[in-house]
Amino acid sequence: MTTLSEAAPRPPASIPPRVRVKRNWNRKLFWIANHALGIALAVIFAAPVVFVVLTAVMKSDQAMSSSLWPTEWHFENFVKVFQDAPLLRYFGNSLLYSSLATVGALLSAIPAAYALSKLRWRGQNLFFMLTVVAMMLPPQVTIVPLYDLWVRLGLTGTLVPLIVPYFLFDAFSIFLLRQFFVTIPKDYIEAAKIDGCNEFQAMVKVLVPMAKPGIAATAMFCFLFTWNDYFGPLLYTGENRDNWPLSLAIASFRGMHHVEWNLTMAATALIMAPVIILFIFAQKSFVKGITFTGVKG
């Protein structure tokens, strides 16, 4: 007959420290191997940003050399940039241009995308094909008649020719939102209509809240494009420095400080900062919107 002490389970043997370290190391190597491609892409995309920031805090003579790490840290370069050029005014112009253009693109694209995805009307497929064609059409094809129009209206030298077209038609925004709206079941729209909503109320109260990721992705694309736009501001605001956005200002700043790469990089870092911060806070909605866009349709 066995005693209670003999029947009791034995405590598990402790793992030797050497084996524990080896297992942890193998687990880390396995994680690195699984994410090797992502790590490589992250390094490739982050390297230019790191190079810009490090050069921005160097001395002027070191920035011209092959040295990659600052021997002295000069954070006053960021202050000197504002002393040498009115970057705050240019920043305000870029923010005004990008914000209003993004709002205009959404206001014009959401109803058009709703009509293309949830309504049935004659010529719907033709209009969608024309939207795709307009999206692929180079802007240089239409720039001459548009420029002549704005000259006749006397609005060149201002931001109006850059902002107003987004309130009328933006092919890429319509296409992107239409592809996302298609993924939303039409049953929600029909249920809203049964409850007494008209088409506009169903779009605003039902479809728009459900399509927040797609709308966020579209807004991000539009904001980034207008923030980095150089050709349009050069054409319409080149004659008036007071209405220059940052894209034109940094080109002029580089011309004035072509031998002071530390100041040029400091200005570049300041211009990149708002976009990077915006993407950090909106990346979940942005990635989700891109993932679901194009699943159907």
C-alpha positions in Angstrom: 0.0 0.0 0.0 1.4 3.4 -1.1 1.6 6.2 1.3 0.4 9.8 0.7 3.9 11.1 0.4 4.7 8.6 -2.3 1.5 9.5 -4.3 2.1 13.3 -4.2 3.4 14.7 -7.6 6.9 15.8 -7.7 7.6 19.5 -8.3 8.9 20.2 -11.9 12.6 20.4 -12.2 13.9 24.0 -12.6 15.3 24.9 -16.0 19.1 25.6 -15.9 20.0 29.3 -16.6 22.0 28.4 -19.6 19.0 26.6 -21.2 16.7 29.5 -20.4 19.0 32.0 -22.0 19.3 29.8 -25.1 15.6 29.5 -25.4 15.1 33.2 -25.1 17.8 33.8 -27.7 16.2 31.3 -30.1 12.8 32.9 -29.6 14.3 36.4 -30.5 16.0 35.0 -33.5 12.8 33.3 -34.6 10.9 36.6 -34.3 13.6 38.5 -36.3 13.5 35.9 -39.0 9.7 36.2 -39.3 9.9 40.0 -39.5 13.1 40.3 -41.5 11.4 41.9 -44.5 9.5 44.4 -42.4 12.6 45.3 -40.4 14.6 45.8 -43.7 11.9 48.0 -45.1 11.7 50.0 -41.9 15.4 50.6 -41.9 15.3 51.7 -45.6 12.5 54.2 -45.0 13.8 55.5 -41.6 17.4 56.0 -42.8 16.8 59.2 -44.8 14.8 60.7 -41.9 17.6 59.9 -39.4 20.1 61.3 -41.8 18.2 64.6 -42.1 17.8 65.0 -38.4 21.4 64.2 -37.6 22.6 66.6 -40.3 20.3 69.3 -39.0 22.1 69.4 -35.6 25.6 69.5 -37.1 28.0 72.4 -37.6 28.1 73.9 -41.1 31.6 72.5 -41.9 30.8 69.0 -40.6 27.5 68.9 -42.7 29.7 69.3 -45.8 31.9 66.4 -44.8 31.3 62.6 -45.0 30.7 62.4 -41.2 27.4 60.9 -40.3 27.4 61.5 -36.5 27.5 65.0 -35.1 30.6 65.8 -33.1 28.7 68.8 -31.5 24.9 69.1 -31.2 23.6 72.4 -32.4 19.9 72.5 -31.8 19.9 76.2 -32.3 19.9 75.5 -36.0 16.1 75.0 -35.7 15.8 78.5 -34.2 18.0 80.1 -36.8 15.8 78.7 -39.6 12.9 80.8 -38.4 15.2 83.9 -38.1 16.4 83.5 -41.7 13.0 82.9 -43.3 9.3 83.5 -42.4 8.6 79.8 -42.1 5.6 80.3 -39.8 3.8 82.3 -42.5 4.7 79.6 -45.1 3.6 76.9 -42.7 0.2 78.7 -42.3 -0.1 78.9 -46.1 0.6 75.1 -46.4 -1.8 74.3 -43.6 -4.5 76.5 -45.2 -4.0 74.9 -48.6 -3.9 71.3 -47.4 -6.8 71.6 -44.9 -9.2 73.4 -47.2 -8.3 71.1 -50.2 -8.9 68.0 -48.0 -12.2 69.3 -46.8 -13.2 70.2 -50.4 -12.2 66.8 -51.7 -14.2 65.0 -49.1 -17.3 67.2 -49.5 -17.3 66.7 -53.3 -16.2 63.0 -53.3 -18.5 61.5 -50.7 -21.8 62.3 -52.5 -20.2 61.2 -55.9 -18.9 58.0 -54.4 -22.2 57.3 -52.8 -24.0 57.8 -56.1 -21.6 55.5 -57.9 -21.7 52.7 -55.3 -25.3 52.7 -53.8 -27.6 54.2 -56.5 -28.6 52.8 -59.8 -29.0 55.3 -62.6 -28.5 55.6 -66.4 -24.9 56.3 -67.3 -23.4 55.2 -64.0 -20.8 52.9 -65.5 -19.8 55.6 -68.1 -19.4 58.2 -65.4 -17.2 55.8 -63.3 -15.1 55.1 -66.4 -14.7 58.8 -67.0 -13.6 59.2 -63.3 -10.9 56.6 -63.8 -9.8 58.2 -67.0 -9.6 61.6 -65.3 -7.6 60.0 -62.5 -5.0 58.8 -65.0 -4.9 62.0 -67.0 -1.7 63.9 -66.5 -2.3 67.4 -64.9 0.0 69.0 -67.6 -2.7 68.2 -70.2 -5.3 70.6 -68.6 -2.9 73.1 -67.0 -2.9 75.6 -69.9 -6.7 76.2 -70.2 -7.0 76.2 -66.4 -4.2 78.7 -66.0 -5.8 80.9 -68.7 -9.1 80.8 -66.8 -7.6 81.8 -63.5 -5.6 84.6 -65.2 -8.8 86.0 -66.7 -10.4 85.9 -63.2 -7.4 87.7 -61.7 -6.8 85.1 -59.0 -3.3 84.1 -59.9 -0.8 84.8 -57.1 -3.3 83.5 -54.5 -4.2 80.0 -53.1 -7.7 80.1 -54.7 -6.7 78.3 -57.9 -5.2 75.5 -55.8 -8.1 75.1 -53.4 -11.3 75.6 -55.4 -10.8 72.6 -57.8 -10.9 70.2 -54.9 -14.4 71.4 -54.0 -15.6 70.6 -57.5 -14.0 67.3 -58.5 -11.2 65.0 -57.4 -11.0 61.8 -59.3 -8.8 59.9 -57.0 -10.8 60.7 -53.9 -14.0 59.6 -55.7 -12.5 56.4 -56.9 -11.0 55.5 -53.5 -14.2 56.2 -51.6 -16.3 54.4 -54.1 -14.2 51.3 -53.7 -14.7 51.5 -49.9 -18.4 52.2 -50.1 -18.9 49.1 -52.2 -17.7 46.9 -49.3 -20.5 48.2 -47.0 -23.7 46.1 -47.4 -26.6 47.9 -49.0 -28.9 46.5 -46.4 -28.0 49.2 -44.0 -29.1 51.9 -46.5 -32.4 50.0 -47.1 -33.0 49.8 -43.4 -32.4 53.5 -43.0 -34.9 54.2 -45.8 -37.5 52.0 -44.2 -37.1 54.1 -41.0 -37.9 57.2 -43.0 -34.5 58.5 -44.1 -34.0 60.0 -47.6 -30.9 59.4 -49.7 -29.0 62.3 -48.1 -29.9 61.3 -44.5 -28.9 57.7 -45.2 -25.6 58.8 -46.6 -24.8 61.2 -43.7 -26.2 59.2 -40.8 -25.5 55.6 -41.9 -22.8 55.4 -44.6 -20.4 58.1 -43.5 -20.1 56.8 -39.8 -19.5 53.3 -41.2 -16.9 54.5 -43.7 -14.7 56.4 -41.3 -11.5 54.4 -42.1 -12.0 54.9 -45.9 -12.7 58.6 -45.4 -9.6 58.9 -43.1 -7.4 57.2 -45.8 -8.7 59.5 -48.5 -8.1 62.5 -46.3 -4.6 61.4 -45.6 -3.8 60.9 -49.3 -5.2 64.3 -50.2 -3.5 66.1 -47.3 -0.1 64.5 -48.1 -0.4 65.3 -51.8 -1.3 69.0 -51.3 1.3 69.4 -48.5 4.1 68.1 -50.8 2.7 69.8 -54.0 5.3 71.9 -55.7 4.1 72.3 -59.3 0.7 73.9 -58.5 2.0 76.5 -56.1 5.0 77.3 -58.4 2.5 78.0 -61.2 -0.1 80.0 -59.4 1.7 81.6 -56.4 5.2 81.9 -57.7 4.8 85.6 -58.3 3.6 86.3 -54.7 6.0 85.3 -51.9 3.4 86.0 -49.3 1.3 83.1 -50.4 4.0 80.6 -50.9 3.5 77.2 -49.2 6.4 75.3 -47.6 7.2 73.4 -50.7 8.2 76.6 -52.5 9.8 78.1 -49.4 12.2 75.2 -48.8 13.3 75.4 -52.5 14.0 79.1 -52.0 15.7 78.5 -48.7 18.0 75.9 -50.2 19.0 78.4 -52.8 19.9 81.0 -50.2 21.8 78.5 -48.0 23.2 76.1 -50.6 26.4 75.7 -48.7 24.8 75.4 -45.3 23.3 72.0 -45.4 22.7 71.9 -41.7 20.2 74.8 -42.0 18.6 73.3 -45.1 18.2 69.9 -43.3 16.8 71.7 -40.2 14.1 73.4 -42.4 13.4 70.0 -44.1 13.0 68.3 -40.7 10.5 71.0 -39.6 8.5 70.5 -42.7 8.4 66.7 -42.4 7.4 66.8 -38.7 3.7 67.6 -39.1 3.2 64.9 -41.7 4.9 62.3 -39.6 2.9 63.2 -36.5 -0.3 63.1 -38.5 0.5 59.6 -39.8 1.4 58.4 -36.3 -2.0 59.4 -34.9 -4.0 58.3 -37.9 -2.1 55.2 -39.0 -4.7 52.7 -37.7 -7.6 54.3 -39.7 -5.3 54.8 -42.7 -4.2 51.1 -42.8 -7.7 49.9 -42.2 -9.1 52.1 -45.0 -6.4 50.9 -47.5 -7.0 47.3 -46.5 -10.7 47.3 -47.2 -10.6 49.6 -50.2 -10.7 47.5 -53.3 -12.0 44.3 -51.7 -15.0 44.4 -54.0 -16.0 46.2 -57.1 
